[in-house]
Amino acid sequence: MQIGDVALRARLLETPTAAAIWAALPFEAAASTWGDEVYFATPLELEGEADARTVLELGEIAFWLAGNCIAICFGPTPVSHGEEPRLASPGNVWAHSLDDVGLLAAVSDGDPIRLEAME
């Protein structure tokens, strides 16, 4: 993922969401921010998986179901309790970042995003 000036590599999980995102690559979007979260639109509409959740671990990458967006938290959001990374509503975790998600603090609303496959 190229998010503004930040490059993040991700390790996909073996989930239906990860397979759907992989099949949709490449695609482009524009960044939005919400607290310490970067999220962006996808060309997908997906169903919630059995383990969809709101609280993430740092480095987890989720598909936010309510917005059909990819969401990456690098710290607390406006709905967090303390320092936890929390989505506004449930999302499917589909990947783990191989790079420091804290770099996303440099991303601004409207920054260009490109997702593409790497083997």
Secondary structure, DSSP 4 states (H G I P E B T S, - for coil): -EETTEE--EEEPSSHHHHHHHHH-SEEEE-EE-SSEEEEE-S---PPPTT-EEE--TTEEEEETTTTEEEEESS--TT-STT--EEEEEEEEEEEESS-GGGGGG--TT-EEEE----
